[in-house]
Amino acid sequence: MRHGSTVLMLFLATTVVVVLSGAARGQDGNVSFESVSAESVSGESAPRVSPAENLTEDSGAPLRISGLYQETLRWSATDVHLIAGQAEVSQAGQTFAGARMAVFVTETNEGFDTAIYAEDLTITDRNGQRSTGALSFRLESTGVPVFDVRESTAAETADQPLLRRALARLFPGSLDEPRLASMQSPSDVFSAPVPAVQPAVESGSRRVQIRPRSNDPLRVESSTNPDTVPAERVTVITGGVNVLVDGLDSQVEGLNMAPGLIDLSADRVVIWTQAGESDALEAGTTVVQPADARFQVYLEGNIVIRQNQNVIRATHGFFDAAGNRALLLNAELRAFVPTTGSDFRVRGERMRQLGRDRFHIQNAWATTSPYGKPGYRLQASDIFVEPGPSAVVGVDPLTSRPQVGGSPWVTSLNNRFVVGDIPLLYLPKVSGPAEDPGIPLRGITVANDRVFGAQLDTVWDLNRLLGLPKQPGLRLDLLGDIKTDRGVGAGVEGRYAGEDPNGPYQGGGRIYYQYDGGLDNLGLDRRKLEPDDSNRGEVTWRHRQTLPGGALLFGEIGYLSDRNYLEQFHESRFDTEKDVETVLGVRQDYDAWSGRLWGRADLSGFEANTQWLPRGDLYSFSQPLFDGLAYWSSHSSLGYADLQSLQAPTSVADPFNPAGLSWMTDAAGMVAMTRHELAAPFSAGPVALEPFVGGEAAYWGSGFAGESVDRTLVNAGLRARMSASRVFPFVRNALLGVNGLAHKHDTMLEYAWTSVSTGLSEIPQYNEIDENAQERFRARYSQQIFPGVIPEQFNPRNYALRQGAGLWSSAPFHEIADNLQALRIGFRDRLQTKSGPENAPRIRDWMVWEYGATFFPRSDRDNFGSDFGLFYSHYRWNVSDRTSLLTDASWDIFDNAGAVRSIGILSQRSLRGSVYLGLREVEAGEYLKSQTAIGSYSYQMSPKWISTASMAYDIAESEARGTTLTFSRVGLDWILHFGFGLDFSKDNVGVGVSLEPRFGPPSPNSMASLLGLQ
């Protein structure tokens, strides 16, 4: 359909005899034109040449025009061809291919001028291929343009939407009205001769043409039944019949839309018409009828109904055009859904049309599976189809107005969700858009391990289970789990996104209850921890809403039943996601200013964090002063803070030492701060210099001793940067992938001097520097690794202090500042080369090396007695486009210093997969030394099989740390995952099978997700 293919609209197409009309279409593309009369020719105006751009490259080259169907008429001494379906114009190596074209051919003194308006156009020439929505242009030729159109007819009316758009683009301001012209077409075996002048057909009519389905001739028997009033004509056609019906524009959203050609085929056809109106129904003839004329059709045997990309097959069918009724027996609809790129299928014993676009299918099933016998389906006693809610589906490229449309809405009763031949679920009612397959099961996982026992985890579409209409942008899931060694769990998870009058919004949440009758196993010496309560779970929710004027409203709700619930049941979320917290605030940005008013509360009560009740922040960024000679940045904040230290676990078997978080304490009071910085950047030859000075005044209502603390701070220094480059065009090595080299070097330097009135040791850390997972770890390793107390060189606040992490004007943790002098120097070197085809090479980094260190003039005070520290090196050698060698290191050189080093090789093959092999070493002076070999890979072994694996082995301890292996079978109906895992820390072995429904064809994004590349 021209207004867009939507699923199940083919039901409407099956009753084309109900709503459509058309004109006879010939088969020969050689068309000649004659004026209606001699008088009309003499009265025509002079031929017009369009002002559109002329794209002719060689006017002597032949101009060829082709397509599936055209209508012709005459306008201002110009032949007009309205071509639809595979329309194409070619000349001198240029090809213009589009869905629709209006072609105006005008004879000039030099030859012929052809003006063309095309929609959905693709242009191919010596510069390549490009696409555009609509384009008007001209081509010139010395010879007559050659038309090769499969079916041609004279236009019935000059009031054509395509013609109106073409005239507006090609001949703006024209007031001439197009006139009809006659068309002559030679006969063929499928079409009888068309009269030289075909009478105009009134609007609201249908055209029907009968053809044989094969080369065998049709057998037509026709008789009149005088016993009816009025008398009826009965035509019986056998031998394989093809009925083409075309015409009758229908109203869709207030616009006239032409559904297009409908192709009906069957072994035998019986047609009832009113006597005298359609007596010429035989092979090759075309009959024109009024839309309300009697036309009833019975089809039998191998029925195939086609329209665009939609197909219906049935054994028996009956249509009553005048009454808008239809019935198909043993029918299957296969309709293309553009939103999913796949077919939606409905099969039933009986399909009934209840109205123009309302249908009822009995004893039916629906599926998106392409298999003849689907692997999954929703089987129902009754399926009802009706128009769905309208929505904006795009923008008209010509008018720039929104295009309104919508998918049909499908409601099914007494549903059984069937996998293979086994019914898994009964649903009394399912309702939703047609492109949604209606399968309520989103995923199922069966697993077994030593921590949870045998497990069955399921995810269900809650809208489907409740029979609720599906809302755009909203997903609601019902979660149901069984763990034999722990208990049962259930909950609801949802995500939403959309836009209201205030602006866009998005969010999501989860409510989950877990009954737990077992013991927690969190690894190493935490393998048997008794939970505080058997009733466990969470309530989390996050929301972001854009407000008028660019403001942002944000909020979160976070509640966990106990300290170990998230780490035990959702370890990945505990390790990688942001903290679960309760926050409400609003932010407003204006030019270089940003303000935020917010508050945070702790609903759980066992984490180390700060409640802000409330807090306001105001930022300014690089405001120019003195005509750009200096720039001012600032951050001021005021709030009431309630700082809570990490609470001890209730289980004595859970390792805990409060000395691991010595910078956190129980304190409450007002916290205020204002910090400002002035910078004056300038250039001195190749060096960019930026002297700066900053100051701060801060107040804390409660310090470590319980008394108020205030601080003033002064920070001053100089930043410098110098860049240099050199090109070596003749350095080449095919083995190393070098095709010329460009060396780019940057030197960065910063000297900072900081003086404070109050030292860091008197100020608690109100603004957390770690997430909860790291804080829990620090509370354990003070006694697992260190002798009860964490040495100062491993205190994270001291590390951040030496880095200068708390000295920025907008630093998130402004407490981290103390008397300090530091000269930081860093270097970055890049070697770049060219790769790719010779005619279109691209620049890529061949080697990248970043390295640096910090010099401390007061090393006894600032760097544990060592003049230099904070050494770092990051190196990457891209051996090829697919393979890279990676090394990273950071270390200090004072006594008992820490160090982290790693080296590895990474090979990636786009969506095919990736492989990584590496060695990582961690040292904590005399307290810890760990060397771990790490390997992982993901690989698409075939279009149907994907494997992933990972391994970690502790060389220092000579034991494995963990191994996982997964095989995924990608099918058209399902993705089946087989998993195996070893976790030596938890003394756990696990196996699992996960079944994930898969609707639609494979996509690069889904493949990348399976391979772990996104």
JOPE-V838112 format. One record per residue. RES is the residue in one letter. OMEGA is omega in whole degrees, 0 to 359 (NA if undefined). NEAR is the number of other ideal C-beta (glycine too) atoms within 12 Angstrom. Layout:
RES_OMEGA_NEAR ; RES_OMEGA_NEAR
This chain:
M_183_31 ; R_179_27 ; H_172_29 ; G_179_30 ; S_175_32 ; T_186_40 ; V_178_40 ; L_174_44 ; M_176_48 ; L_173_46 ; F_176_47 ; L_181_45 ; A_181_40 ; T_179_51 ; T_182_45 ; V_176_45 ; V_179_49 ; V_192_36 ; V_190_43 ; L_172_40 ; S_181_39 ; G_182_36 ; A_180_42 ; A_179_42 ; R_177_38 ; G_184_36 ; Q_185_28 ; D_181_26 ; G_180_29 ; N_188_20 ; V_174_37 ; S_186_20 ; F_174_32 ; E_177_20 ; S_181_23 ; V_179_23 ; S_179_16 ; A_182_10 ; E_180_9 ; S_179_18 ; V_183_16 ; S_182_11 ; G_183_15 ; E_176_24 ; S_180_19 ; A_179_14 ; P_181_23 ; R_174_29 ; V_184_27 ; S_175_37 ; P_180_17 ; A_183_29 ; E_179_16 ; N_182_22 ; L_182_30 ; T_174_28 ; E_180_20 ; D_183_18 ; S_177_24 ; G_180_15 ; A_180_21 ; P_178_24 ; L_183_37 ; R_181_27 ; I_183_41 ; S_179_31 ; G_181_35 ; L_187_24 ; Y_177_35 ; Q_170_41 ; E_187_45 ; T_175_44 ; L_184_38 ; R_178_36 ; W_174_39 ; S_179_29 ; A_182_28 ; T_174_39 ; D_181_40 ; V_179_44 ; H_176_46 ; L_189_44 ; I_178_45 ; A_177_34 ; G_177_26 ; Q_179_23 ; A_183_37 ; E_175_31 ; V_182_44 ; S_177_30 ; Q_172_34 ; A_177_23 ; G_176_17 ; Q_178_27 ; T_178_28 ; F_183_41 ; A_182_31 ; G_178_36 ; A_181_27 ; R_178_38 ; M_167_46 ; A_186_48 ; V_179_49 ; F_182_44 ; V_181_39 ; T_177_35 ; E_180_24 ; T_180_22 ; N_182_12 ; E_182_16 ; G_182_23 ; F_175_31 ; D_183_34 ; T_177_47 ; A_188_43 ; I_169_48 ; Y_185_42 ; A_177_43 ; E_184_32 ; D_191_25 ; L_171_29 ; T_183_24 ; I_178_26 ; T_177_20 ; D_185_18 ; R_178_11 ; N_180_10 ; G_184_11 ; Q_178_15 ; R_184_15 ; S_177_19 ; T_182_19 ; G_180_24 ; A_183_28 ; L_173_33 ; S_184_35 ; F_180_34 ; R_173_34 ; L_178_42 ; E_178_34 ; S_177_32 ; T_178_23 ; G_180_21 ; V_176_21 ; P_182_35 ; V_180_23 ; F_177_34 ; D_183_26 ; V_187_37 ; R_182_28 ; E_184_38 ; S_176_41 ; T_174_42 ; A_181_39 ; A_179_34 ; E_181_33 ; T_177_27 ; A_181_26 ; D_184_19 ; Q_180_31 ; P_180_27 ; L_180_37 ; L_179_37 ; R_180_25 ; R_180_27 ; A_180_39 ; L_180_34 ; A_182_21 ; R_186_33 ; L_183_38 ; F_183_31 ; P_178_16 ; G_182_12 ; S_179_23 ; L_182_12 ; D_177_22 ; E_177_19 ; P_176_33 ; R_180_30 ; L_175_33 ; A_179_38 ; S_179_29 ; M_176_40 ; Q_181_23 ; S_178_34 ; P_182_19 ; S_173_18 ; D_185_20 ; V_183_18 ; F_188_30 ; S_176_29 ; A_179_24 ; P_178_19 ; V_180_31 ; P_180_16 ; A_177_17 ; V_183_16 ; Q_182_28 ; P_178_16 ; A_181_21 ; V_182_29 ; E_175_19 ; S_183_17 ; G_180_22 ; S_177_32 ; R_177_45 ; R_182_35 ; V_176_45 ; Q_181_40 ; I_178_41 ; R_171_39 ; P_180_29 ; R_179_30 ; S_179_17 ; N_179_12 ; D_181_16 ; P_178_20 ; L_173_32 ; R_186_20 ; V_175_27 ; E_184_19 ; S_180_25 ; S_180_19 ; T_178_21 ; N_183_17 ; P_184_12 ; D_179_11 ; T_178_16 ; V_354_9 ; P_181_17 ; A_181_19 ; E_179_27 ; R_180_31 ; V_180_29 ; T_179_39 ; V_183_25 ; I_179_36 ; T_178_24 ; G_181_25 ; G_191_28 ; V_174_41 ; N_181_33 ; V_178_48 ; L_180_42 ; V_185_45 ; D_171_39 ; G_179_41 ; L_174_39 ; D_179_29 ; S_181_31 ; Q_176_16 ; V_183_26 ; E_176_20 ; G_181_10 ; L_175_19 ; N_181_21 ; M_179_24 ; A_183_35 ; P_180_39 ; G_185_37 ; L_177_35 ; I_183_42 ; D_178_30 ; L_179_42 ; S_177_32 ; A_176_37 ; D_183_28 ; R_182_29 ; V_171_43 ; V_183_32 ; I_175_43 ; W_177_34 ; T_177_36 ; Q_183_28 ; A_178_24 ; G_182_16 ; E_187_28 ; S_183_35 ; D_185_22 ; A_180_24 ; L_176_36 ; E_187_29 ; A_174_34 ; G_183_28 ; T_177_29 ; T_180_39 ; V_177_38 ; V_183_34 ; Q_167_36 ; P_184_24 ; A_183_29 ; D_180_21 ; A_180_34 ; R_177_29 ; F_179_44 ; Q_185_32 ; V_171_45 ; Y_180_32 ; L_184_40 ; E_173_25 ; G_175_24 ; N_180_23 ; I_175_39 ; V_179_32 ; I_185_41 ; R_169_28 ; Q_185_35 ; N_182_27 ; Q_184_23 ; N_185_38 ; V_170_29 ; I_174_44 ; R_181_31 ; A_177_38 ; T_180_25 ; H_179_27 ; G_177_40 ; F_179_34 ; F_173_46 ; D_186_26 ; A_185_40 ; A_183_24 ; G_180_23 ; N_179_27 ; R_178_28 ; A_176_44 ; L_176_33 ; L_179_42 ; L_179_27 ; N_188_24 ; A_174_38 ; E_176_36 ; L_174_42 ; R_186_33 ; A_181_39 ; F_179_32 ; V_182_33 ; P_184_25 ; T_179_25 ; T_181_25 ; G_182_19 ; S_180_27 ; D_171_34 ; F_186_48 ; R_173_39 ; V_179_48 ; R_181_34 ; G_177_34 ; E_180_26 ; R_172_27 ; M_179_44 ; R_172_31 ; Q_182_38 ; L_180_23 ; G_184_21 ; R_180_29 ; D_177_33 ; R_188_28 ; F_179_42 ; H_180_31 ; I_184_42 ; Q_180_27 ; N_190_23 ; A_168_38 ; W_181_37 ; A_182_44 ; T_169_37 ; T_178_38 ; S_180_33 ; P_183_24 ; Y_176_17 ; G_171_14 ; K_188_17 ; P_177_34 ; G_175_25 ; Y_178_39 ; R_174_38 ; L_185_46 ; Q_187_37 ; A_175_36 ; S_182_25 ; D_174_30 ; I_179_46 ; F_180_35 ; V_179_42 ; E_180_27 ; P_178_27 ; G_180_31 ; P_180_20 ; S_178_21 ; A_177_22 ; V_184_16 ; V_180_22 ; G_180_17 ; V_178_14 ; D_183_21 ; P_182_20 ; L_184_24 ; T_184_17 ; S_177_11 ; R_178_13 ; P_175_14 ; Q_184_23 ; V_178_21 ; G_179_30 ; G_179_28 ; S_173_33 ; P_180_37 ; W_184_31 ; V_176_45 ; T_181_36 ; S_184_40 ; L_177_26 ; N_186_23 ; N_170_35 ; R_175_29 ; F_188_35 ; V_172_28 ; V_190_24 ; G_174_16 ; D_185_14 ; I_176_13 ; P_182_19 ; L_187_24 ; L_175_27 ; Y_178_19 ; L_181_34 ; P_183_20 ; K_176_27 ; V_182_40 ; S_180_34 ; G_179_38 ; P_187_34 ; A_183_44 ; E_174_33 ; D_186_39 ; P_176_41 ; G_180_46 ; I_185_43 ; P_183_39 ; L_179_34 ; R_181_33 ; G_179_29 ; I_181_33 ; T_174_31 ; V_185_26 ; A_177_32 ; N_174_25 ; D_185_27 ; R_181_27 ; V_185_35 ; F_184_34 ; G_176_24 ; A_187_22 ; Q_171_31 ; L_181_25 ; D_181_34 ; T_176_30 ; V_185_31 ; W_175_31 ; D_186_37 ; L_177_29 ; N_180_30 ; R_183_36 ; L_181_30 ; L_182_20 ; G_182_22 ; L_176_19 ; P_179_21 ; K_181_30 ; Q_179_21 ; P_177_24 ; G_183_19 ; L_175_23 ; R_178_27 ; L_181_30 ; D_171_30 ; L_182_29 ; L_177_34 ; G_186_30 ; D_172_34 ; I_176_25 ; K_190_31 ; T_181_20 ; D_184_23 ; R_182_29 ; G_181_24 ; V_178_28 ; G_179_36 ; A_180_24 ; G_181_31 ; V_177_30 ; E_183_29 ; G_173_29 ; R_181_22 ; Y_176_24 ; A_180_20 ; G_181_22 ; E_176_15 ; D_181_16 ; P_179_11 ; N_182_17 ; G_180_18 ; P_176_21 ; Y_176_25 ; Q_179_24 ; G_180_25 ; G_181_24 ; G_182_28 ; R_172_34 ; I_186_26 ; Y_175_33 ; Y_180_25 ; Q_171_38 ; Y_185_23 ; D_177_33 ; G_182_21 ; G_181_25 ; L_178_24 ; D_174_36 ; N_184_34 ; L_175_36 ; G_177_29 ; L_183_23 ; D_176_21 ; R_186_30 ; R_181_25 ; K_180_21 ; L_180_31 ; E_179_22 ; P_178_33 ; D_184_23 ; D_177_18 ; S_179_22 ; N_186_19 ; R_178_34 ; G_185_33 ; E_169_33 ; V_180_25 ; T_179_36 ; W_179_28 ; R_184_28 ; H_174_26 ; R_182_27 ; Q_174_27 ; T_182_25 ; L_178_20 ; P_181_14 ; G_178_14 ; G_178_19 ; A_181_22 ; L_174_27 ; L_180_29 ; F_180_29 ; G_178_26 ; E_169_29 ; I_181_27 ; G_177_33 ; Y_174_28 ; L_184_35 ; S_182_32 ; D_189_32 ; R_186_36 ; N_184_38 ; Y_185_36 ; L_181_37 ; E_181_33 ; Q_188_37 ; F_181_38 ; H_188_29 ; E_180_25 ; S_177_12 ; R_180_24 ; F_184_28 ; D_192_19 ; T_184_14 ; E_178_20 ; K_183_17 ; D_173_31 ; V_184_36 ; E_179_33 ; T_188_30 ; V_172_35 ; L_181_27 ; G_178_29 ; V_180_26 ; R_178_28 ; Q_177_25 ; D_177_20 ; Y_183_15 ; D_183_14 ; A_179_18 ; W_176_22 ; S_178_25 ; G_182_27 ; R_173_32 ; L_187_24 ; W_177_28 ; G_179_27 ; R_178_35 ; A_179_26 ; D_181_33 ; L_185_23 ; S_172_32 ; G_182_22 ; F_180_30 ; E_174_39 ; A_179_40 ; N_182_37 ; T_171_38 ; Q_178_31 ; W_191_33 ; L_345_23 ; P_179_23 ; R_176_31 ; G_179_27 ; D_176_34 ; L_183_29 ; Y_165_32 ; S_186_28 ; F_171_22 ; S_175_24 ; Q_182_21 ; P_176_19 ; L_176_18 ; F_178_11 ; D_176_8 ; G_178_14 ; L_180_14 ; A_181_22 ; Y_186_28 ; W_174_28 ; S_183_29 ; S_174_33 ; H_177_35 ; S_181_29 ; S_179_38 ; L_179_24 ; G_175_33 ; Y_187_25 ; A_174_35 ; D_184_29 ; L_181_38 ; Q_177_28 ; S_181_32 ; L_182_38 ; Q_180_26 ; A_177_20 ; P_179_28 ; T_181_18 ; S_180_22 ; V_179_13 ; A_180_20 ; D_184_35 ; P_180_28 ; F_176_33 ; N_181_26 ; P_178_26 ; A_178_24 ; G_177_34 ; L_185_39 ; S_181_31 ; W_178_38 ; M_180_34 ; T_176_27 ; D_182_24 ; A_180_33 ; A_178_25 ; G_179_25 ; M_175_24 ; V_181_41 ; A_182_28 ; M_168_40 ; T_184_27 ; R_183_36 ; H_179_29 ; E_174_37 ; L_178_27 ; A_181_33 ; A_183_25 ; P_174_22 ; F_181_18 ; S_174_14 ; A_186_14 ; G_181_11 ; P_185_15 ; V_173_20 ; A_183_22 ; L_180_22 ; E_172_28 ; P_182_25 ; F_175_32 ; V_182_28 ; G_179_36 ; G_182_27 ; E_169_35 ; A_185_24 ; A_182_37 ; Y_175_30 ; W_184_38 ; G_181_25 ; S_176_26 ; G_180_31 ; F_181_26 ; A_180_15 ; G_179_17 ; E_181_17 ; S_181_22 ; V_172_31 ; D_184_23 ; R_167_34 ; T_186_21 ; L_172_38 ; V_180_25 ; N_182_36 ; A_179_25 ; G_184_28 ; L_173_26 ; R_181_29 ; A_179_28 ; R_178_24 ; M_180_23 ; S_178_21 ; A_180_19 ; S_177_18 ; R_184_17 ; V_176_17 ; F_189_19 ; P_187_15 ; F_175_10 ; V_183_20 ; R_176_16 ; N_184_15 ; A_181_10 ; L_181_9 ; L_179_20 ; G_182_28 ; V_178_26 ; N_188_26 ; G_180_23 ; L_172_28 ; A_181_25 ; H_179_25 ; K_185_25 ; H_175_24 ; D_174_26 ; T_180_24 ; M_182_24 ; L_175_26 ; E_171_31 ; Y_182_27 ; A_176_39 ; W_184_27 ; T_177_35 ; S_181_25 ; V_178_31 ; S_180_22 ; T_184_27 ; G_181_23 ; L_184_36 ; S_180_23 ; E_188_26 ; I_175_41 ; P_181_39 ; Q_179_40 ; Y_178_45 ; N_187_34 ; E_178_37 ; I_180_32 ; D_171_28 ; E_187_23 ; N_182_35 ; A_179_28 ; Q_179_23 ; E_177_34 ; R_181_36 ; F_180_29 ; R_179_36 ; A_178_34 ; R_190_31 ; Y_175_31 ; S_175_29 ; Q_177_21 ; Q_183_24 ; I_184_28 ; F_183_28 ; P_175_15 ; G_182_17 ; V_179_20 ; I_177_33 ; P_185_28 ; E_181_26 ; Q_178_32 ; F_174_31 ; N_184_29 ; P_178_31 ; R_178_34 ; N_178_32 ; Y_178_29 ; A_179_30 ; L_179_40 ; R_177_43 ; Q_185_32 ; G_186_31 ; A_182_27 ; G_185_40 ; L_179_38 ; W_178_28 ; S_180_34 ; S_182_28 ; A_182_31 ; P_178_22 ; F_186_31 ; H_179_39 ; E_189_45 ; I_176_38 ; A_180_38 ; D_176_31 ; N_186_25 ; L_168_38 ; Q_182_28 ; A_173_35 ; L_183_31 ; R_180_32 ; I_181_25 ; G_181_27 ; F_173_26 ; R_179_29 ; D_177_30 ; R_171_28 ; L_183_31 ; Q_178_30 ; T_180_33 ; K_178_26 ; S_180_25 ; G_182_14 ; P_184_9 ; E_182_9 ; N_179_7 ; A_180_10 ; P_176_14 ; R_181_15 ; I_177_20 ; R_175_28 ; D_177_28 ; W_175_33 ; M_175_29 ; V_180_28 ; W_175_28 ; E_184_24 ; Y_181_25 ; G_181_28 ; A_180_27 ; T_176_34 ; F_181_25 ; F_178_33 ; P_177_19 ; R_188_22 ; S_180_23 ; D_181_13 ; R_194_20 ; D_186_32 ; N_173_34 ; F_174_29 ; G_181_20 ; S_182_26 ; D_182_22 ; F_179_27 ; G_180_34 ; L_176_39 ; F_177_28 ; Y_178_28 ; S_177_27 ; H_185_25 ; Y_177_27 ; R_177_27 ; W_178_28 ; N_184_29 ; V_176_25 ; S_178_22 ; D_184_19 ; R_190_19 ; T_180_22 ; S_172_29 ; L_188_25 ; L_172_29 ; T_178_28 ; D_178_26 ; A_171_28 ; S_185_29 ; W_172_26 ; D_185_34 ; I_175_24 ; F_183_28 ; D_179_16 ; N_181_22 ; A_178_29 ; G_179_37 ; A_175_30 ; V_181_27 ; R_177_27 ; S_175_28 ; I_182_27 ; G_177_28 ; I_183_27 ; L_177_30 ; S_181_26 ; Q_178_26 ; R_178_20 ; S_181_16 ; L_180_24 ; R_180_24 ; G_180_30 ; S_178_31 ; V_176_28 ; Y_173_31 ; L_184_26 ; G_177_27 ; L_182_26 ; R_181_29 ; E_180_28 ; V_178_27 ; E_173_25 ; A_181_25 ; G_180_25 ; E_186_16 ; Y_187_24 ; L_170_23 ; K_184_21 ; S_175_28 ; Q_186_26 ; T_173_28 ; A_185_29 ; I_176_31 ; G_177_29 ; S_175_30 ; Y_170_30 ; S_188_34 ; Y_174_28 ; Q_185_30 ; M_178_19 ; S_178_14 ; P_183_16 ; K_186_20 ; W_178_22 ; I_177_35 ; S_176_30 ; T_180_33 ; A_175_29 ; S_183_30 ; M_174_26 ; A_182_30 ; Y_180_25 ; D_183_24 ; I_182_19 ; A_181_18 ; E_180_18 ; S_177_13 ; E_180_19 ; A_179_24 ; R_180_28 ; G_180_30 ; T_174_27 ; T_177_31 ; L_182_24 ; T_172_32 ; F_180_28 ; S_177_36 ; R_184_26 ; V_177_28 ; G_179_26 ; L_182_26 ; D_188_31 ; W_165_30 ; I_184_31 ; L_182_29 ; H_173_31 ; F_184_24 ; G_177_28 ; F_182_26 ; G_174_29 ; L_176_26 ; D_185_26 ; F_178_23 ; S_180_24 ; K_185_29 ; D_189_22 ; N_173_28 ; V_183_21 ; G_174_31 ; V_182_24 ; G_175_27 ; V_181_27 ; S_180_28 ; L_184_31 ; E_178_28 ; P_184_37 ; R_183_34 ; F_179_37 ; G_185_25 ; P_177_22 ; P_177_24 ; S_180_18 ; P_182_16 ; N_180_13 ; S_178_23 ; M_179_27 ; A_178_22 ; S_178_20 ; L_182_35 ; L_181_31 ; G_182_26 ; L_178_25 ; Q_NA_14
